[in-house]
Amino acid sequence: MFCILYRAAVLMDVREYENLMDQLELLQDIHMAEAQLKEGKGIPHSEAKAEVLKRLRA
């Protein structure tokens, strides 16, 4: 199998770049959350919901 790598300079406006960084951050958060769930670090939905509602009421 061959792998050809290309190098290129890409110009994008600030909004596009910020959106790209936001998407990357979200994907990293999802990856970390999935890893935490696999390690048994998750909490039941009812507990998470109660915690969110508690913070919203504070």
C-alpha positions as a Markdown table, in Angstrom:
| # | Residue | x | y | z |
|---|---|---|---|---|
| 1 | Met | 0.0 | 0.0 | 0.0 |
| 2 | Phe | 1.3 | 3.4 | -1.0 |
| 3 | Cys | 0.8 | 6.6 | 1.0 |
| 4 | Ile | 1.4 | 9.8 | -0.7 |
| 5 | Leu | 1.6 | 12.9 | 1.5 |
| 6 | Tyr | 1.0 | 16.3 | 0.1 |
| 7 | Arg | 2.1 | 19.5 | 1.7 |
| 8 | Ala | 0.1 | 22.6 | 1.0 |
| 9 | Ala | -0.5 | 26.0 | 2.5 |
| 10 | Val | -4.1 | 26.7 | 3.0 |
| 11 | Leu | -5.6 | 30.1 | 3.5 |
| 12 | Met | -8.9 | 30.5 | 5.3 |
| 13 | Asp | -10.7 | 33.4 | 7.0 |
| 14 | Val | -10.7 | 33.7 | 10.7 |
| 15 | Arg | -14.3 | 32.5 | 11.1 |
| 16 | Glu | -13.6 | 29.3 | 9.2 |
| 17 | Tyr | -10.5 | 28.7 | 11.2 |
| 18 | Glu | -12.3 | 29.2 | 14.5 |
| 19 | Asn | -15.1 | 26.9 | 13.4 |
| 20 | Leu | -12.5 | 24.2 | 12.5 |
| 21 | Met | -10.9 | 24.6 | 15.9 |
| 22 | Asp | -14.3 | 24.3 | 17.6 |
| 23 | Gln | -15.0 | 21.1 | 15.7 |
| 24 | Leu | -11.6 | 19.7 | 16.6 |
| 25 | Glu | -12.2 | 20.5 | 20.3 |
| 26 | Leu | -15.6 | 18.9 | 20.2 |
| 27 | Leu | -14.2 | 15.7 | 18.6 |
| 28 | Gln | -11.5 | 15.6 | 21.3 |
| 29 | Asp | -14.1 | 16.0 | 24.0 |
| 30 | Ile | -16.1 | 13.1 | 22.5 |
| 31 | His | -13.0 | 10.9 | 22.3 |
| 32 | Met | -12.1 | 11.6 | 25.9 |
| 33 | Ala | -15.7 | 11.0 | 27.1 |
| 34 | Glu | -15.8 | 7.7 | 25.2 |
| 35 | Ala | -12.5 | 6.6 | 26.9 |
| 36 | Gln | -13.9 | 7.6 | 30.3 |
| 37 | Leu | -17.0 | 5.5 | 29.7 |
| 38 | Lys | -14.9 | 2.5 | 28.7 |
| 39 | Glu | -13.0 | 2.9 | 32.0 |
| 40 | Gly | -16.3 | 2.9 | 33.9 |
| 41 | Lys | -16.1 | 6.5 | 34.9 |
| 42 | Gly | -19.6 | 7.4 | 33.6 |
| 43 | Ile | -22.6 | 8.2 | 35.7 |
| 44 | Pro | -26.3 | 7.3 | 35.2 |
| 45 | His | -28.4 | 9.8 | 33.2 |
| 46 | Ser | -30.6 | 10.5 | 36.1 |
| 47 | Glu | -27.6 | 11.7 | 38.2 |
| 48 | Ala | -26.3 | 13.8 | 35.3 |
| 49 | Lys | -29.7 | 15.4 | 34.8 |
| 50 | Ala | -30.0 | 16.2 | 38.5 |
| 51 | Glu | -26.6 | 17.8 | 38.6 |
| 52 | Val | -27.3 | 19.9 | 35.6 |
| 53 | Leu | -30.7 | 21.1 | 37.0 |
| 54 | Lys | -29.0 | 21.8 | 40.3 |
| 55 | Arg | -26.4 | 24.1 | 38.6 |
| 56 | Leu | -29.1 | 25.8 | 36.5 |
| 57 | Arg | -31.1 | 26.7 | 39.6 |
| 58 | Ala | -28.1 | 28.0 | 41.5 |
